[in-house]
Amino acid sequence: MHSKGSPVFDWNSLPADYPALYELLNDSYEHLYSAATERLAVISGISNGDAVVDVGSGSGLSTEIVAHTVGRSGHVLAIDPSIAMLKRARERVYSCPVTFHKGTAEDIYSISERGGFLGCDQILSSFTYYYTFRDRLSLHRSVYAVLKSGGKWVFNLTKYLGQMRIAGNEYNTFGEIYVDQLKSTVARYGIDPGVQNDETSGQFTDTDWEAAELQAAGFVDIEIEAWPLPLAPSEAFRFTLDGFYRHGSRVTFLPFLMNIPIDQRIELMQEALTACADELDSQPPPHIANFVARRP
């Protein structure tokens, strides 16, 4: 099973103040980025003295948590494709040595080799996997090659606005409520909503797909956790509108809307969200999938 993920977004096309916005989002939405990293650190067993690679480290929110967990005797390699994010990350104060490097997931082996992280204890990726990685089987194999025997690969699959099967159970079934409302909203303005995104292939919608990719790369003891976000469904949509859609880094549920100027597109999406917020929030909270896989 060879999978191709979402097209890789050019994070350097974001505005220069995006790192500040990224951190404001974390503060405004129940410290979501921080909480997700803290959970991954717990289930991966990161401990004092470990060497950890933080893939997609952003402005350093996740790196700061990992550094605190490994303590002064640990060491962290922070990799991110955004120059602006890395600049902000370097301004933070960490409780252990941190090596920063610009790059993508495709570069993880070469960067780890140059930084002295081959044979590291854990590799972590929080809230970046869905957006950044294209060839996932190759990624898993690269991670496998960087880890020591017994090392762990921990990441989250953050598709929380649409239906997802996690370890055999369905989550986020509220997604169609918003899509139906969005179709109705744009139609009132004489806009053809076009065809909805087709995500029926299993990629990002069923954790069994990801588990098979991990197994194909050689990983064992694969554990999958359904983790509820600390947000109501309407807040999760608003979080994504504020953080990603507004900057053009995500396509909408209705790809045709990408042909509309971004300000108008956001207004339509916000109007639809306001109209169905109460119905959305009558549903259970959104969930993401946390993965832990061990190199034998």
Backbone as JSON, one array per atom type, in Angstrom:
{
  "sequence": "MHSKGSPVFDWNSLPADYPALYELLNDSYEHLYSAATERLAVISGISNGDAVVDVGSGSGLSTEIVAHTVGRSGHVLAIDPSIAMLKRARERVYSCPVTFHKGTAEDIYSISERGGFLGCDQILSSFTYYYTFRDRLSLHRSVYAVLKSGGKWVFNLTKYLGQMRIAGNEYNTFGEIYVDQLKSTVARYGIDPGVQNDETSGQFTDTDWEAAELQAAGFVDIEIEAWPLPLAPSEAFRFTLDGFYRHGSRVTFLPFLMNIPIDQRIELMQEALTACADELDSQPPPHIANFVARRP",
  "N": [[0.85, -1.18, 0.0], [0.93, 1.91, -1.11], [1.02, 5.23, -0.37], [0.0, 8.52, -1.12], [0.05, 11.66, 0.29], [-1.51, 14.82, 1.24], [-0.9, 17.59, -0.99], [2.28, 19.13, -0.63], [2.58, 22.01, 1.24], [3.87, 25.31, 0.71], [5.36, 26.62, 3.24], [6.81, 28.9, 3.58], [5.51, 30.81, 2.17], [3.71, 32.02, 3.75], [2.61, 34.88, 5.72], [4.99, 37.15, 7.3], [4.41, 37.53, 9.95], [3.26, 35.2, 10.78], [4.25, 33.24, 12.68], [3.68, 34.51, 15.15], [0.9, 34.61, 15.0], [0.35, 31.89, 14.98], [1.1, 31.17, 17.56], [-0.73, 32.72, 18.96], [-3.09, 31.47, 18.2], [-2.75, 29.05, 19.55], [-2.91, 29.97, 22.2], [-5.5, 30.99, 22.19], [-7.22, 28.92, 21.63], [-7.6, 26.86, 23.7], [-4.95, 26.05, 24.2], [-4.22, 24.18, 22.23], [-2.2, 23.17, 20.43], [-0.03, 22.83, 22.17], [-1.13, 21.06, 24.08], [-1.59, 18.8, 22.52], [1.03, 18.02, 21.84], [2.06, 17.51, 24.38], [0.55, 15.29, 25.05], [1.46, 13.41, 23.14], [4.11, 13.2, 23.97], [3.78, 11.92, 26.39], [2.58, 9.38, 25.72], [4.53, 8.31, 24.14], [6.59, 7.8, 25.8], [8.82, 9.43, 26.19], [11.67, 10.43, 27.95], [13.87, 11.55, 30.64], [17.04, 12.55, 29.52], [16.87, 11.56, 26.93], [17.38, 11.48, 23.34], [15.78, 13.28, 20.92], [13.96, 13.78, 17.91], [12.2, 16.43, 16.6], [9.84, 16.79, 14.35], [8.63, 19.11, 12.11], [8.57, 21.4, 13.78], [7.64, 23.98, 14.09], [7.06, 27.11, 15.65], [8.42, 26.46, 17.88], [6.88, 25.64, 20.02], [6.24, 22.92, 20.42], [8.82, 21.91, 20.58], [9.79, 23.09, 22.88], [8.3, 21.78, 24.85], [9.14, 19.12, 24.51], [11.87, 19.42, 25.04], [11.79, 20.16, 27.74], [10.85, 17.77, 28.77], [12.91, 15.89, 28.24], [14.95, 16.96, 29.68], [17.99, 18.44, 31.1], [20.04, 16.73, 30.4], [19.29, 15.68, 28.03], [18.75, 15.9, 24.4], [17.64, 17.7, 21.61], [16.57, 17.68, 18.24], [15.29, 20.0, 16.11], [13.23, 20.29, 13.38], [12.02, 22.15, 10.67], [10.15, 23.46, 7.88], [9.82, 26.19, 7.57], [11.32, 29.31, 7.47], [10.67, 31.57, 8.97], [9.31, 30.46, 11.16], [11.36, 28.94, 12.35], [13.09, 30.97, 13.06], [11.66, 32.25, 15.11], [11.53, 30.07, 16.86], [14.19, 29.76, 17.64], [14.49, 31.85, 19.35], [13.48, 31.16, 21.75], [13.88, 29.91, 25.14], [15.41, 27.0, 26.18], [15.43, 23.9, 28.03], [17.39, 22.1, 27.5], [20.1, 21.17, 25.25], [19.39, 22.27, 21.95], [19.19, 21.61, 18.55], [18.69, 23.29, 15.56], [17.17, 23.02, 12.36], [16.51, 23.8, 9.02], [14.19, 22.23, 6.93], [12.36, 19.53, 5.33], [10.1, 16.75, 5.92], [11.02, 14.87, 4.16], [13.7, 15.18, 4.26], [14.63, 14.05, 6.57], [16.4, 11.92, 7.22], [18.95, 12.68, 6.2], [19.34, 15.11, 7.53], [19.29, 14.28, 10.21], [21.5, 12.62, 10.23], [23.6, 14.44, 9.74], [23.34, 15.99, 11.99], [24.01, 14.35, 14.06], [22.08, 12.59, 15.08], [21.37, 10.04, 14.35], [20.17, 6.91, 15.33], [18.55, 7.8, 17.38], [16.29, 8.24, 20.21], [13.5, 8.8, 20.11], [11.17, 9.93, 17.62], [9.17, 12.63, 16.93], [6.12, 14.07, 15.81], [3.89, 16.6, 15.75], [0.76, 17.81, 14.9], [1.5, 18.39, 12.29], [1.73, 16.4, 10.44], [-0.45, 15.81, 8.69], [-0.42, 17.9, 6.89], [2.11, 18.14, 5.77], [3.52, 15.87, 4.82], [4.17, 13.84, 2.05], [4.84, 11.31, 0.55], [4.12, 8.75, 2.34], [4.85, 6.14, 3.1], [7.55, 6.08, 2.39], [8.41, 8.05, 4.13], [7.94, 6.83, 6.65], [9.78, 4.75, 6.45], [12.16, 6.18, 6.35], [12.14, 7.36, 8.89], [12.26, 5.04, 10.42], [14.86, 4.24, 9.79], [16.35, 6.18, 11.07], [15.84, 5.93, 13.79], [16.91, 4.27, 16.82], [17.23, 0.75, 17.69], [14.33, -0.29, 19.25], [13.53, 2.29, 19.49], [11.01, 4.89, 19.19], [8.38, 6.03, 17.07], [6.27, 8.66, 16.98], [3.25, 10.28, 16.34], [0.55, 12.46, 15.3], [-2.56, 12.11, 13.63], [-4.31, 14.46, 12.2], [-6.97, 14.86, 11.22], [-9.7, 16.29, 11.84], [-12.08, 17.52, 11.18], [-13.71, 16.09, 9.6], [-15.32, 12.93, 8.96], [-13.87, 10.08, 10.49], [-12.3, 6.95, 10.9], [-11.15, 5.45, 13.69], [-9.2, 3.03, 14.97], [-11.26, 1.22, 14.41], [-13.63, 2.48, 15.19], [-16.08, 5.05, 14.54], [-15.55, 8.53, 14.23], [-16.06, 12.09, 14.52], [-18.38, 12.57, 13.03], [-19.9, 14.74, 12.56], [-19.11, 16.29, 10.47], [-20.49, 16.4, 7.99], [-22.65, 17.99, 8.57], [-21.7, 20.6, 8.53], [-20.73, 20.77, 5.88], [-23.08, 20.46, 4.38], [-24.45, 22.77, 5.19], [-22.69, 24.72, 4.25], [-22.88, 24.32, 1.48], [-25.54, 25.11, 1.11], [-25.38, 27.79, 1.92], [-23.59, 29.02, 0.04], [-25.05, 28.6, -2.27], [-27.18, 30.35, -1.97], [-26.07, 32.69, -2.71], [-25.86, 32.46, -5.36], [-23.79, 30.84, -6.19], [-22.28, 28.05, -7.59], [-21.73, 25.21, -5.76], [-20.13, 23.13, -6.58], [-18.24, 20.04, -6.63], [-17.89, 17.95, -3.81], [-14.92, 17.41, -1.81], [-13.3, 14.32, -2.34], [-12.65, 11.91, -0.13], [-12.48, 9.19, 0.19], [-10.66, 7.19, -0.08], [-9.33, 6.09, 2.01], [-6.96, 7.09, 2.96], [-5.98, 9.2, 5.52], [-8.5, 8.93, 6.6], [-8.98, 6.52, 7.77], [-7.53, 4.71, 10.25], [-6.5, 2.19, 9.97], [-5.32, 2.1, 7.5], [-3.03, 3.69, 7.82], [-1.73, 2.18, 9.77], [-1.08, -0.09, 8.32], [0.82, 0.96, 6.57], [2.84, 1.62, 8.36], [3.52, -0.92, 9.32], [4.46, -2.03, 6.94], [6.79, -0.61, 6.7], [8.3, -1.74, 8.64], [7.79, -1.38, 11.34], [6.7, -2.29, 14.66], [4.43, -3.25, 17.33], [2.33, -1.34, 17.19], [0.42, 1.26, 18.32], [-2.72, 2.85, 18.66], [-4.5, 5.71, 19.4], [-7.57, 7.26, 20.1], [-7.94, 10.54, 20.49], [-9.6, 13.06, 22.18], [-10.13, 16.37, 21.14], [-9.66, 19.45, 22.95], [-11.85, 21.08, 22.28], [-15.05, 22.3, 21.21], [-17.09, 21.1, 18.44], [-17.8, 23.34, 16.69], [-15.87, 25.2, 17.47], [-13.57, 23.93, 16.63], [-13.83, 24.07, 13.85], [-13.74, 26.87, 13.6], [-11.2, 27.4, 14.57], [-9.63, 26.28, 12.53], [-10.41, 27.85, 10.37], [-9.4, 30.35, 11.2], [-6.68, 29.8, 11.4], [-5.68, 28.44, 9.12], [-7.28, 28.25, 6.65], [-7.68, 30.99, 6.2], [-5.28, 31.89, 5.31], [-4.89, 30.62, 2.98], [-3.75, 28.12, 3.01], [-5.04, 25.77, 3.02], [-7.32, 23.75, 1.15], [-10.82, 24.13, 0.64], [-13.76, 22.34, 1.86], [-15.3, 22.26, -0.34], [-13.94, 22.26, -3.26], [-14.31, 23.99, -5.44], [-14.73, 26.49, -4.39], [-12.25, 27.56, -4.04], [-11.73, 29.09, -6.2], [-12.76, 31.52, -5.7], [-12.16, 34.84, -4.48], [-10.06, 35.13, -1.58], [-10.93, 36.56, 0.74], [-13.7, 36.78, 0.37], [-14.31, 34.1, 0.28], [-13.68, 33.25, 2.89], [-15.57, 34.73, 4.33], [-17.95, 33.53, 3.46], [-17.59, 30.93, 4.45], [-17.48, 31.45, 7.19], [-20.02, 32.49, 7.61], [-21.59, 30.25, 7.07], [-20.71, 28.61, 9.16], [-21.6, 29.99, 11.44], [-24.32, 29.69, 11.09], [-24.79, 26.99, 11.55], [-23.66, 26.34, 13.96], [-24.8, 25.71, 16.51], [-26.05, 23.26, 16.01], [-23.84, 21.72, 15.28], [-22.47, 21.69, 17.73], [-24.02, 20.1, 19.27], [-23.1, 17.64, 18.95], [-20.66, 14.99, 19.71], [-17.28, 15.84, 20.87], [-14.59, 16.74, 18.57], [-12.18, 14.33, 17.37], [-8.74, 13.3, 17.17], [-6.21, 11.1, 15.82], [-3.76, 9.47, 17.6], [-0.59, 8.05, 17.12], [1.7, 5.49, 18.03], [4.62, 3.83, 17.26], [6.98, 1.21, 17.24], [10.44, 0.64, 16.56], [11.78, -2.5, 16.0]],
  "CA": [[0.0, 0.0, 0.0], [1.78, 3.09, -1.23], [0.08, 6.33, -0.25], [0.43, 9.9, -1.32], [-0.74, 12.52, 1.15], [-1.87, 16.11, 0.71], [0.23, 18.31, -1.59], [3.09, 19.83, 0.35], [2.36, 23.45, 1.19], [5.06, 26.12, 0.88], [5.13, 27.39, 4.46], [7.48, 30.2, 3.5], [4.63, 31.76, 1.51], [2.88, 32.64, 4.77], [3.11, 36.21, 6.11], [6.11, 37.14, 8.25], [3.91, 37.5, 11.33], [2.52, 33.97, 11.03], [4.61, 32.6, 13.95], [2.93, 35.14, 16.24], [-0.48, 34.16, 14.88], [0.37, 30.48, 15.37], [1.11, 31.11, 19.02], [-2.0, 33.29, 19.4], [-4.07, 30.39, 18.04], [-2.55, 28.12, 20.66], [-3.43, 30.61, 23.41], [-6.93, 31.28, 22.07], [-7.99, 27.69, 21.47], [-7.33, 25.86, 24.75], [-3.57, 25.58, 24.09], [-4.38, 22.93, 21.5], [-0.92, 22.67, 19.94], [0.76, 22.39, 23.32], [-1.76, 19.89, 24.69], [-1.38, 17.65, 21.64], [2.42, 17.59, 21.99], [2.21, 16.92, 25.71], [-0.02, 13.94, 25.02], [2.38, 12.54, 22.4], [5.28, 12.96, 24.81], [3.4, 10.93, 27.42], [2.35, 8.03, 25.2], [5.76, 7.81, 23.52], [7.54, 7.44, 26.85], [10.0, 10.29, 26.2], [12.1, 10.58, 29.34], [15.08, 12.31, 30.92], [18.26, 12.11, 28.84], [16.63, 11.05, 25.58], [17.63, 12.26, 22.13], [14.49, 13.28, 20.22], [13.81, 14.62, 16.73], [10.88, 17.07, 16.52], [9.62, 17.05, 12.92], [7.58, 20.1, 12.01], [8.63, 21.98, 15.12], [6.96, 25.26, 14.11], [7.71, 28.21, 16.36], [9.11, 25.94, 19.05], [5.97, 25.23, 21.08], [6.43, 21.49, 20.67], [10.21, 21.69, 20.97], [9.92, 23.51, 24.27], [7.73, 20.71, 25.68], [10.03, 17.96, 24.41], [13.12, 19.76, 25.75], [11.52, 20.08, 29.17], [10.67, 16.36, 29.12], [14.19, 15.17, 28.22], [15.81, 17.54, 30.71], [19.28, 19.02, 30.71], [20.93, 15.72, 29.84], [18.76, 15.27, 26.74], [19.13, 16.68, 23.23], [16.53, 17.74, 20.66], [16.77, 18.21, 16.9], [14.04, 20.6, 15.65], [13.22, 20.45, 11.92], [10.82, 22.81, 10.16], [10.42, 24.04, 6.55], [9.59, 27.64, 7.56], [12.39, 30.14, 8.02], [10.1, 32.44, 10.0], [9.03, 29.64, 12.34], [12.62, 28.59, 12.99], [13.62, 32.19, 13.68], [10.98, 32.4, 16.39], [11.9, 28.95, 17.73], [15.54, 30.01, 18.17], [14.41, 32.9, 20.37], [13.0, 30.58, 23.01], [14.87, 29.36, 26.07], [15.14, 25.57, 26.34], [16.07, 23.27, 29.19], [18.43, 21.17, 27.04], [20.62, 21.61, 23.95], [18.48, 22.1, 20.81], [19.77, 21.88, 17.24], [17.63, 23.68, 14.63], [17.55, 22.8, 10.97], [15.45, 23.98, 8.04], [14.03, 21.08, 6.06], [11.06, 18.86, 5.33], [10.15, 15.36, 6.36], [11.8, 14.1, 3.19], [15.12, 15.37, 4.57], [14.86, 13.69, 7.97], [17.57, 11.07, 7.4], [20.18, 13.43, 5.97], [19.48, 16.1, 8.61], [19.63, 13.56, 11.44], [22.87, 12.14, 10.09], [24.51, 15.58, 9.91], [23.22, 16.53, 13.34], [24.39, 13.37, 15.06], [20.88, 12.02, 15.7], [21.1, 8.66, 13.94], [20.09, 6.09, 16.53], [17.88, 8.56, 18.43], [15.32, 7.48, 21.03], [12.15, 9.02, 19.61], [10.9, 10.97, 16.63], [7.83, 13.13, 17.23], [5.55, 15.06, 14.89], [2.57, 16.99, 16.24], [-0.03, 18.77, 14.12], [2.13, 18.72, 11.01], [1.75, 15.23, 9.56], [-1.5, 15.87, 7.66], [-0.16, 18.96, 5.93], [3.48, 18.25, 5.3], [4.17, 14.67, 4.29], [3.54, 13.37, 0.82], [5.01, 9.87, 0.39], [4.13, 8.38, 3.75], [5.62, 4.91, 3.31], [8.96, 6.48, 2.37], [8.65, 8.77, 5.38], [8.04, 5.85, 7.74], [11.03, 4.01, 6.28], [13.24, 7.08, 6.75], [12.09, 7.46, 10.35], [12.75, 3.75, 10.91], [16.31, 4.2, 9.64], [16.97, 7.12, 11.99], [15.65, 5.47, 15.17], [17.64, 3.12, 17.35], [16.4, -0.41, 17.99], [13.5, 0.03, 20.4], [13.09, 3.68, 19.4], [9.6, 5.04, 18.86], [7.88, 7.05, 16.14], [4.98, 9.08, 17.54], [2.69, 11.39, 15.57], [-0.91, 12.48, 15.31], [-3.26, 12.27, 12.37], [-5.18, 15.52, 12.7], [-8.15, 15.12, 10.4], [-10.72, 16.37, 12.88], [-13.28, 18.19, 10.7], [-14.5, 15.16, 8.81], [-15.46, 11.59, 9.54], [-12.63, 9.3, 10.55], [-12.39, 5.69, 11.62], [-9.97, 5.28, 14.53], [-9.23, 1.71, 15.62], [-12.54, 0.55, 14.17], [-14.79, 3.28, 15.59], [-16.28, 6.27, 13.77], [-15.49, 9.79, 14.95], [-16.21, 13.33, 13.74], [-19.47, 12.4, 12.06], [-20.58, 16.03, 12.41], [-18.56, 17.03, 9.33], [-21.48, 16.6, 6.93], [-23.53, 19.09, 8.96], [-21.1, 21.84, 8.04], [-20.66, 20.75, 4.42], [-24.44, 20.72, 3.87], [-24.76, 24.18, 5.42], [-21.86, 25.5, 3.34], [-23.5, 24.23, 0.16], [-26.75, 25.94, 1.14], [-24.98, 29.19, 2.03], [-23.04, 29.54, -1.22], [-26.1, 28.57, -3.27], [-28.0, 31.55, -1.8], [-25.37, 33.77, -3.39], [-25.78, 32.1, -6.76], [-22.51, 30.17, -6.45], [-22.34, 26.6, -7.7], [-20.76, 24.66, -4.81], [-19.24, 22.14, -7.19], [-18.18, 18.67, -6.09], [-17.21, 17.85, -2.52], [-13.68, 16.64, -1.79], [-13.45, 12.87, -2.19], [-11.64, 11.37, 0.78], [-12.95, 7.84, 0.47], [-9.62, 6.21, -0.39], [-8.78, 5.52, 3.23], [-5.92, 7.98, 3.46], [-6.41, 10.21, 6.48], [-9.85, 8.69, 7.08], [-9.05, 5.22, 8.44], [-6.21, 4.46, 10.82], [-5.99, 0.9, 9.49], [-4.46, 2.42, 6.35], [-1.74, 4.14, 8.34], [-1.09, 1.06, 10.47], [-0.51, -0.96, 7.29], [2.03, 1.61, 6.08], [3.84, 1.47, 9.41], [3.96, -2.32, 9.31], [5.26, -2.24, 5.73], [8.1, 0.0, 6.93], [9.04, -2.56, 9.6], [7.45, -1.07, 12.72], [5.9, -3.25, 15.42], [3.78, -2.73, 18.54], [1.67, -0.1, 16.78], [-0.7, 1.62, 19.18], [-3.51, 3.95, 18.09], [-5.36, 6.3, 20.41], [-8.51, 8.31, 19.73], [-7.75, 11.59, 21.49], [-10.55, 14.15, 21.97], [-9.6, 17.72, 21.22], [-10.31, 20.25, 23.98], [-12.66, 22.05, 21.56], [-16.34, 21.9, 20.65], [-16.98, 21.03, 16.98], [-17.78, 24.65, 16.03], [-14.58, 25.81, 17.76], [-12.57, 23.28, 15.78], [-13.94, 24.69, 12.53], [-13.28, 28.25, 13.69], [-9.75, 27.31, 14.72], [-9.04, 26.03, 11.22], [-10.63, 29.06, 9.57], [-8.49, 31.4, 11.65], [-5.28, 29.45, 11.31], [-5.2, 27.86, 7.87], [-8.04, 28.69, 5.49], [-7.54, 32.43, 6.0], [-4.0, 32.14, 4.64], [-4.83, 29.88, 1.74], [-2.93, 26.93, 3.12], [-5.89, 24.59, 2.95], [-8.47, 23.83, 0.26], [-12.06, 23.99, 1.4], [-14.48, 21.09, 1.63], [-15.83, 22.39, -1.71], [-12.76, 22.81, -3.96], [-14.66, 25.06, -6.37], [-14.65, 27.78, -3.7], [-10.89, 28.1, -4.12], [-11.71, 30.04, -7.31], [-13.31, 32.78, -5.19], [-11.17, 35.59, -3.68], [-9.96, 34.53, -0.26], [-11.75, 37.26, 1.73], [-15.08, 36.38, 0.16], [-14.39, 32.68, 0.64], [-13.71, 33.15, 4.34], [-16.86, 35.25, 4.78], [-18.96, 32.5, 3.21], [-17.37, 29.83, 5.37], [-17.85, 31.9, 8.52], [-21.48, 32.59, 7.65], [-22.11, 28.88, 7.18], [-20.4, 28.1, 10.49], [-22.51, 30.64, 12.39], [-25.67, 29.16, 10.89], [-24.95, 25.6, 12.01], [-22.83, 26.11, 15.14], [-25.53, 25.03, 17.58], [-26.24, 21.86, 15.62], [-22.53, 21.08, 15.39], [-22.07, 21.53, 19.12], [-24.83, 19.06, 19.9], [-22.4, 16.4, 18.66], [-19.46, 14.78, 20.54], [-16.12, 16.65, 20.45], [-13.76, 16.14, 17.51], [-11.06, 13.49, 17.79], [-7.63, 13.01, 16.27], [-5.61, 9.78, 16.09], [-2.35, 9.46, 18.01], [0.09, 6.8, 16.79], [3.02, 5.16, 18.53], [5.14, 2.63, 16.6], [8.34, 0.91, 17.72], [11.39, -0.09, 15.72], [12.26, -3.67, 16.76]],
  "C": [[0.89, 1.23, 0.0], [0.87, 4.31, -1.3], [0.74, 7.66, -0.52], [-0.5, 10.79, -0.52], [-1.1, 13.82, 0.45], [-0.66, 16.76, 0.05], [0.97, 19.1, -0.54], [2.92, 21.33, 0.17], [3.68, 24.18, 1.42], [4.85, 27.04, 2.09], [5.83, 28.73, 4.43], [6.66, 31.23, 2.72], [3.7, 32.45, 2.5], [3.45, 33.99, 5.17], [4.15, 36.11, 7.21], [5.64, 37.05, 9.69], [3.17, 36.2, 11.66], [2.95, 33.26, 12.32], [3.87, 33.19, 15.15], [1.47, 34.71, 16.2], [-0.61, 32.71, 15.35], [0.32, 30.35, 16.9], [-0.15, 31.71, 19.62], [-3.11, 32.24, 19.28], [-3.97, 29.4, 19.2], [-3.15, 28.69, 21.95], [-4.95, 30.73, 23.38], [-7.79, 30.03, 22.03], [-7.47, 26.6, 22.4], [-5.93, 25.26, 24.66], [-3.51, 24.24, 23.35], [-3.05, 22.34, 21.02], [-0.08, 22.1, 21.08], [0.19, 21.11, 23.92], [-1.53, 18.64, 23.84], [0.05, 17.12, 21.77], [2.64, 16.93, 23.34], [1.66, 15.49, 25.74], [0.9, 12.98, 24.27], [3.61, 12.21, 23.24], [4.99, 11.9, 25.86], [3.31, 9.53, 26.83], [3.58, 7.44, 24.53], [6.78, 7.36, 24.56], [8.82, 8.24, 26.81], [10.38, 10.57, 27.65], [13.44, 11.31, 29.43], [16.29, 11.7, 30.2], [18.09, 11.62, 27.43], [17.09, 12.03, 24.51], [16.39, 12.15, 21.25], [14.56, 14.21, 19.01], [12.38, 15.12, 16.68], [10.68, 17.51, 15.07], [8.43, 17.98, 12.77], [7.46, 20.86, 13.31], [7.97, 23.35, 15.22], [7.76, 26.32, 14.84], [8.38, 27.76, 17.64], [8.2, 25.54, 20.2], [6.18, 23.77, 21.44], [7.85, 21.21, 21.16], [10.43, 22.04, 22.43], [9.41, 22.41, 25.22], [8.65, 19.49, 25.68], [11.32, 18.22, 25.19], [12.93, 19.68, 27.26], [11.42, 18.63, 29.62], [12.0, 15.61, 29.17], [15.18, 15.74, 29.22], [17.18, 17.97, 30.2], [20.24, 18.02, 30.1], [20.44, 15.2, 28.49], [19.23, 16.17, 25.61], [17.99, 16.58, 22.23], [17.0, 18.32, 19.33], [15.41, 18.7, 16.41], [14.13, 20.89, 14.16], [11.92, 21.12, 11.51], [11.14, 23.43, 8.8], [10.34, 25.55, 6.52], [10.73, 28.39, 8.21], [11.87, 31.01, 9.16], [9.83, 31.67, 11.29], [10.32, 29.31, 13.08], [13.26, 29.81, 13.66], [12.99, 32.4, 15.04], [11.39, 31.28, 17.36], [13.27, 29.18, 18.37], [15.54, 31.06, 19.27], [13.98, 32.37, 21.72], [14.17, 30.1, 23.87], [14.48, 27.92, 26.36], [15.93, 24.99, 27.5], [17.08, 22.21, 28.79], [19.0, 21.72, 25.73], [19.62, 21.3, 22.83], [19.22, 22.5, 19.54], [18.63, 22.17, 16.27], [18.11, 23.45, 13.19], [16.33, 23.01, 10.08], [15.39, 22.75, 7.14], [12.63, 20.52, 6.15], [11.23, 17.44, 5.82], [10.99, 14.5, 5.43], [13.29, 14.17, 3.49], [15.52, 14.77, 5.9], [16.12, 12.83, 8.14], [18.86, 11.88, 7.25], [20.41, 14.46, 7.08], [19.9, 15.41, 9.9], [21.06, 13.05, 11.4], [23.87, 13.27, 10.34], [24.49, 16.1, 11.34], [23.6, 15.55, 14.44], [23.22, 12.7, 15.76], [20.52, 10.64, 15.16], [21.16, 7.77, 15.18], [19.43, 6.82, 17.69], [16.79, 7.72, 19.1], [13.89, 7.6, 20.52], [12.16, 10.05, 18.5], [9.43, 11.34, 16.79], [7.4, 14.13, 16.17], [4.13, 15.36, 15.33], [1.95, 18.09, 15.39], [0.68, 19.23, 12.86], [1.97, 17.6, 9.99], [0.76, 15.35, 8.41], [-1.14, 16.84, 6.55], [1.16, 18.85, 5.2], [3.96, 17.05, 4.5], [3.43, 14.11, 3.08], [3.65, 11.85, 0.7], [5.2, 9.26, 1.77], [4.9, 7.09, 4.01], [7.11, 5.23, 3.31], [9.33, 7.23, 3.65], [8.84, 7.78, 6.53], [9.36, 5.07, 7.65], [12.23, 4.88, 6.68], [13.31, 7.22, 8.26], [12.65, 6.19, 10.98], [14.28, 3.72, 10.88], [17.03, 5.13, 10.62], [16.9, 6.62, 13.43], [16.6, 4.34, 15.55], [16.69, 1.94, 17.48], [15.64, -0.13, 19.29], [13.01, 1.46, 20.41], [11.66, 3.78, 18.9], [9.33, 6.24, 17.96], [6.48, 7.4, 16.61], [4.5, 10.31, 16.78], [1.17, 11.36, 15.69], [-1.44, 12.74, 13.9], [-4.43, 13.2, 12.64], [-6.31, 15.87, 11.73], [-9.37, 15.12, 11.33], [-12.01, 17.05, 12.43], [-14.16, 17.3, 9.86], [-14.45, 13.78, 9.43], [-14.16, 10.81, 9.44], [-12.86, 8.04, 11.36], [-11.07, 5.48, 12.36], [-10.1, 3.97, 15.28], [-10.61, 1.08, 15.56], [-13.77, 1.33, 14.55], [-14.86, 4.58, 14.81], [-16.26, 7.5, 14.68], [-15.72, 10.94, 13.98], [-17.3, 13.22, 12.68], [-20.25, 13.69, 11.84], [-20.15, 16.77, 11.15], [-19.58, 17.33, 8.25], [-22.44, 17.73, 7.27], [-22.99, 20.4, 8.39], [-21.07, 21.87, 6.51], [-22.03, 21.06, 3.82], [-24.81, 22.19, 4.04], [-23.95, 25.07, 4.48], [-22.42, 25.48, 1.93], [-24.72, 25.14, 0.07], [-26.4, 27.42, 1.16], [-24.48, 29.74, 0.71], [-24.11, 29.56, -2.31], [-26.99, 29.81, -3.18], [-27.38, 32.76, -2.49], [-25.17, 33.47, -4.88], [-24.48, 31.43, -7.15], [-22.75, 28.67, -6.52], [-21.32, 25.99, -6.76], [-19.82, 23.63, -5.4], [-19.3, 20.81, -6.47], [-17.4, 18.68, -4.79], [-15.91, 17.07, -2.66], [-13.97, 15.17, -1.59], [-12.32, 12.34, -1.34], [-12.01, 9.95, 1.17], [-11.87, 6.79, 0.29], [-9.08, 5.51, 0.86], [-7.66, 6.36, 3.8], [-6.53, 9.05, 4.34], [-7.82, 9.98, 7.01], [-9.98, 7.38, 7.84], [-7.66, 4.87, 8.95], [-5.65, 3.09, 10.43], [-5.04, 1.1, 8.32], [-3.06, 2.8, 6.85], [-1.0, 3.01, 9.04], [-0.43, 0.12, 9.47], [0.78, -0.37, 6.72], [3.16, 1.48, 7.09], [4.39, 0.05, 9.44], [4.84, -2.6, 8.1], [6.66, -1.65, 5.87], [8.91, -0.75, 7.98], [8.69, -2.32, 11.06], [6.58, -2.15, 13.34], [5.26, -2.52, 16.61], [3.1, -1.38, 18.26], [0.44, 0.13, 17.67], [-1.39, 2.86, 18.62], [-4.5, 4.42, 19.15], [-6.29, 7.32, 19.78], [-8.48, 9.37, 20.82], [-8.71, 12.73, 21.22], [-9.88, 15.5, 22.09], [-10.33, 18.5, 22.32], [-11.15, 21.38, 23.38], [-14.02, 21.46, 21.21], [-16.21, 21.85, 19.13], [-16.94, 22.39, 16.28], [-16.46, 25.38, 16.28], [-13.49, 25.21, 16.89], [-12.62, 23.84, 14.36], [-13.4, 26.11, 12.56], [-11.76, 28.32, 13.82], [-9.08, 27.14, 13.36], [-9.25, 27.21, 10.28], [-9.61, 30.14, 9.92], [-7.03, 31.07, 11.34], [-4.78, 28.99, 9.96], [-5.95, 28.39, 6.65], [-7.81, 30.16, 5.17], [-6.26, 32.77, 5.23], [-3.83, 31.28, 3.38], [-4.05, 28.59, 1.8], [-3.74, 25.64, 3.16], [-6.94, 24.8, 1.88], [-9.72, 23.64, 1.11], [-12.67, 22.61, 1.16], [-15.06, 21.07, 0.22], [-14.73, 23.05, -2.54], [-13.08, 23.96, -4.9], [-14.53, 26.43, -5.71], [-13.25, 28.37, -3.73], [-10.74, 29.07, -5.29], [-12.22, 31.42, -6.9], [-12.24, 33.51, -4.39], [-11.23, 35.18, -2.22], [-10.84, 35.24, 0.79], [-13.21, 36.87, 1.6], [-15.29, 34.93, 0.58], [-14.5, 32.51, 2.16], [-15.04, 33.64, 4.89], [-17.96, 34.21, 4.59], [-18.83, 31.35, 4.2], [-17.74, 30.2, 6.8], [-19.37, 32.01, 8.66], [-22.11, 31.21, 7.81], [-21.88, 28.32, 8.58], [-21.33, 28.7, 11.54], [-23.9, 30.02, 12.31], [-25.86, 27.77, 11.49], [-24.19, 25.31, 13.3], [-23.55, 25.35, 16.24], [-25.73, 23.55, 17.26], [-24.92, 21.1, 15.71], [-22.2, 20.75, 16.84], [-22.99, 20.6, 19.91], [-24.19, 17.68, 19.72], [-21.21, 16.22, 19.62], [-18.28, 15.6, 20.03], [-15.33, 15.96, 19.34], [-12.6, 15.35, 18.1], [-9.97, 13.48, 16.72], [-7.08, 11.64, 16.66], [-4.15, 9.96, 16.44], [-1.76, 8.07, 17.75], [1.41, 6.69, 17.55], [3.44, 3.85, 17.86], [6.59, 2.44, 17.0], [9.18, 0.21, 16.66], [11.92, -1.27, 16.51], [13.79, -3.71, 16.85]]
}
